[in-house]
Amino acid sequence: MPRGFRPQNPVFVEIEQMLRRYRILQLRLAALQPRFVTAEGYFALSRRTSVRRPVESLAVERAEISTQIGRIRLILRALTKDERRFIDLRYFQGLPMWLVGNEMHWSQAQLYRLRTSVLAKAAWILGLSHEMGNTFERPNAG
C-alpha cells in the first residue's frame, strides 16, 4: 500500500458515505418505479400524499440512483470474500469496527489495514485515486 493513503482522505470519506447509502439507494430505486401512467406523467406514492411528478424527472432520478448502485456493485465484484464481508458488516449493516472485528475474528489493526486497502481499491476502481494526490498503481487484488 502506498504511503499517504489515510481513511481521513476526502476520497475515502466520499467512498464510505457512498457505501453507507447503498441499502437506501436500493429502496429509493424500488420506490421510484412507476405505479401507473397517465397522459401527464407517472404518479408515485409518498408517505405524505400522492405526488404527481413528470416522467422526465422520475427517469433522471432513477438513472442517477442506478448509476450510484452500479458503481457500488462494480466495487463489490472486484473485492475478495473478506473485503465484501467487511463492507457488508461495516457499511451496509452499520456495525462499529470493534463488532466487525469480533464477527470476522480479526484484530483491530488487521481491520484498519483491511479498511484502508478496501477504500484504496475502491478509489482505484472508480478512477478517484488521482484525486488523492499520490501516484497510485493498481492495488493488490488479494
Residue pairs with C-beta under 8 A, 6 or more apart in sequence:
1 113
1 116
1 117
1 120
1 139
2 120
2 134
2 135
2 136
2 137
3 134
4 132
4 133
4 134
5 12
5 116
5 119
5 120
5 132
5 134
5 136
6 12
6 116
7 13
7 16
7 112
7 115
7 116
7 119
9 119
9 132
10 131
11 119
11 123
11 128
11 129
11 131
11 132
12 116
12 119
12 120
12 123
14 128
15 119
15 122
15 123
15 126
15 128
16 91
16 119
18 68
18 71
18 72
19 72
19 75
19 87
19 91
19 92
19 122
20 91
20 92
20 94
21 68
22 69
22 72
22 91
22 92
23 92
25 65
25 68
25 69
25 72
26 69
28 65
29 62
29 65
29 66
29 69
31 44
32 44
32 58
32 61
32 62
32 65
33 62
34 42
34 43
34 44
34 58
35 42
35 43
35 44
35 45
36 42
36 43
40 52
40 54
41 52
41 53
41 54
41 55
41 58
42 53
42 55
42 58
43 50
43 51
43 52
44 51
44 53
44 58
45 51
71 126
74 125
74 126
75 87
75 121
75 122
75 125
75 126
76 84
76 87
78 121
78 125
78 141
79 87
79 118
79 121
80 141
80 142
82 104
82 114
83 114
83 117
83 118
83 121
85 104
86 100
86 104
86 111
86 114
86 115
86 118
87 118
89 95
89 99
89 100
89 103
89 104
90 97
90 100
90 115
95 103
97 108
97 111
97 112
97 115
98 108
100 106
100 111
101 107
101 108
101 110
101 111
104 111
106 114
117 139
117 140
120 129
120 136
120 139
121 139
123 129
123 131
123 132
123 136
124 136
124 138
124 139
129 136
130 136
